Structures are given as structure tokens and as C-alpha cells.
Amino acid sequence: MNEYFINKASNIMAWNLTTDILSNSKAIDYHKTLSVYQPTPIVSLPNLALKYNVGNIYVKDESYRFGLNAFKGLGASYAVHKILEKQPDIETICTATDGNHGRAVAWASKLAGKKAVVFVPKDTVESRIKAIENEGALVINTGLNYDETCAVAKNTSIEKGWQLVQDTAWENYEEIPALIKAGYLTHFEELENDLHVLPKHKVDVVFLQAGVGSWAAAAIWYYVNRYGNNRPKIVVVEPYESDGILASFKAGKRVTPEGTFKTIMAGLNCGIPSLTSWDIIKNGTDVAIKIEDEFAEQAIRQLYYPEGNDKRIIAGESGVGGLAGFIALMCKESMQPLKTYLGITANTNLLFYSTEGATDLENFNKIVSLKP
Ligand SMILES: Cc1ncc(COP(=O)(O)O)c(C=O)c1O
């Protein structure tokens, strides 16, 4: 079927600059030095698990991260910290973003006393632009798509002597994206302290939403290193119309997807996967799927109007990507073979990361105004 790909993962991670930086990451020690640092909560949703007849469902809620309403501050802050250790005289930091990464870079630059310039693609909603400006950054709308906006940020940085802090890698631009991935490791390491809430300390399947794939790659690297061949099954989820990872699996190499790039999952609306992230993802993913926006809306409502006395979670369109993928997998006839392949039964424990809160409040309110 063309909406999913089953991958025979080798679970072998090549040794290179990226995996070296991941292995030597001290991100959690750095993050603990920040006064705003707190591990984000993990929420158990037993009634939702009953609804889908699975063992249990856990959600790590990143809307609480650093007061930024998304997980991205983990990567940006660690990368900016490591760059400034080597080059303290940098004056201006620059990036391209579809929202959360830009706000995170603006915040991390402010923390370090540096200026930030953030380029955003066309269609970036006003509330996300405001959130970046509120962290003190200059925001420039390029009127272009995500990949083109990344190119503008790269070229302008070279021209003006600014430091580019981009969360996607390409040839000869690998170190900073690796530091960003290393920063993301903090929230996987936080989970070590939460294992006691999981029955038999075990998660069976993890669903990871992906844009350029840097976050999914950090997660996969963590799971493969921590659990080896006994790692949880890993499902990568993308929007139907921007499925760079699924398209790359199908092509057998990293490619730009051919969809329309129309999706409400703005953070996942990216083009070609990150070079170094793809290297990790292709060796540690079991299944890649793409899903329609309606599943993201369903997942937002599901968390907002919880089953029984489950706790309410406020999650944004990209933040619910993993859960939306699970709902699609359980509901769509065409995805039933995946349920069997992943071995999802009444005993299976599932983990999701809600990677953002309601970062586009207007659209969030529209979505939750329709009660399930
Ligand atoms: C909320 C949210 N979740 C997940 C992602 C995916 O991260 P990546 O682009 O590294 O795949 C993003 C990216 O912006 C995001 O904003």
C-alpha cells in the first residue's frame, strides 16, 4: 500500500560525527543548570487504552517544556550553548523554521544575550510569528516553502556572518544539527526516571511524528542504544502531503516528497529529510506511515475530551502526530496488516510524545469546538 512502508531495520548505527556527538552528549547536565528546567510529565491514559483494547497508553507532555509550549527548546539551547563555548563572540544567530524551532532558537539566543533572526515560510500563522517575536527575534517571512526558506537562511547567514542554527543537516552541515539532536536526548533520558509507572517497565510500541526527522532520529538512536534488538517497535508518522521519510523509504534513498505540502501539521510540513537523520531513521524504524489531517484533529479532540477520568492534555496539530498515526492504524481497514505486524494486542503498552501544546490557538479552538 502506498500509505505505509514496512522496513527491516538493521538496528546498526554507523559511527560518524553525528553518532559521536550523540554518544558524548551532556545535554541533560546542561539543561539541569537552567532555572526553568523541569522534567515534563508523563501521563497514563488507561481509559483511552480500554477504548482501543490495548495494554496502556502513556503520553509525555512537552507543552510544559521551558514555558515554550513545545520540545524544541531542548535542541536549540544545547546547540547554542555548545557553539558559544567555542565561539563566544558570535553576535547574531539565524534559523529557518515552521514555528517551534524558531521560537526555541530565539529563546536560546536571548538566554545567551545574542540577537536572533528567524526566517519563516509562507503560510506561517500569525500567532506562531508573534510567539517568536515575543522572544526578541526579528522574523522575516520569505513567502517561500520550507526547503527554500532553509536555503535563504543559509545564504543570508554566510553573507552577513551570522551563525546558522538549523535543525536539518546537509552535506558539510552536520555538527549543529547533531548538537540539536543531542539536546533532544534529554527528554528520552528523563524517561529513565519514569519507568516505574510502566507495567513491567516496558513500552512495546513508540509512535514518532516527523518533519525533517531530527527528533525521530534522536529517539531512535536512544532506543537502539538503550535496548538494542529488544527496543520497542518504532513507527514514524508523517502528514499525507509532506511524507519525505515515507517517500525516501519507498525510493530506497533520501528524496523530496511529491505531495502538495498542504497540512495543518505545520511542524511536520517539511521537504527532504535531514541527511544525518535519515541515516539513523532508515536503520531503526519498523514502519513509516502517512496520515490525513482528520486524524490529527481526531487526536486533538481525543486528548482534550478524555475518556472517563483520564487526564486532559492540550496538544497541537503536530504534537499529536504519533497518536494520530495510532488512531489511523486502528481505524483504517487498509492499515490493519500493520496492527498484526507490530503485534498490537490487549497487552501492548504504547508511548506517545505530545511534542507541542496549542501553538495555533485559533485553529485549536476551532478543532475542539466540535465535540467528539
Ligand atoms: C511539535 C513538533 N513535533 C515534531 C516535530 C518534528 O521534528 P523534526 O522536524 O525534527 O522531524 C516538529 C518540528 O518542527 C514540531 O514542531
The ligand as an SDF file (V2000), in Angstrom:
LIG
                    3D

 16 16  0  0  0  0  0  0  0  0999 V2000
    5.6400   19.9420   17.5480 C   0  0  0  0  0  0  0  0  0  0  0  0
    6.6190   19.2720   16.6710 C   0  0  0  0  0  0  0  0  0  0  0  0
    6.7210   17.9430   16.7330 N   0  0  0  0  0  0  0  0  0  0  0  0
    7.5930   17.2730   15.9550 C   0  0  0  0  0  0  0  0  0  0  0  0
    8.4050   17.9430   15.0670 C   0  0  0  0  0  0  0  0  0  0  0  0
    9.3090   17.1500   14.1690 C   0  0  0  0  0  0  0  0  0  0  0  0
   10.6540   17.3900   14.3250 O   0  0  0  0  0  0  0  0  0  0  0  0
   11.6470   17.1420   13.1200 P   0  0  0  0  0  0  0  0  0  0  0  0
   11.4750   18.2720   12.1490 O   0  0  0  0  0  0  0  0  0  0  0  0
   12.9760   17.0730   13.7390 O   0  0  0  0  0  0  0  0  0  0  0  0
   11.2250   15.8640   12.4800 O   0  0  0  0  0  0  0  0  0  0  0  0
    8.3430   19.3340   14.9880 C   0  0  0  0  0  0  0  0  0  0  0  0
    9.2180   20.1010   14.0880 C   0  0  0  0  0  0  0  0  0  0  0  0
    9.1370   21.2990   13.9650 O   0  0  0  0  0  0  0  0  0  0  0  0
    7.4220   20.0110   15.8100 C   0  0  0  0  0  0  0  0  0  0  0  0
    7.3050   21.3520   15.7650 O   0  0  0  0  0  0  0  0  0  0  0  0
  1  2  1  0
  2  3  1  0
  2 15  2  0
  3  4  2  0
  4  5  1  0
  5  6  1  0
  5 12  2  0
  6  7  1  0
  7  8  1  0
  8  9  2  0
  8 10  1  0
  8 11  1  0
 12 13  1  0
 12 15  1  0
 13 14  2  0
 15 16  1  0
M  END
$$$$
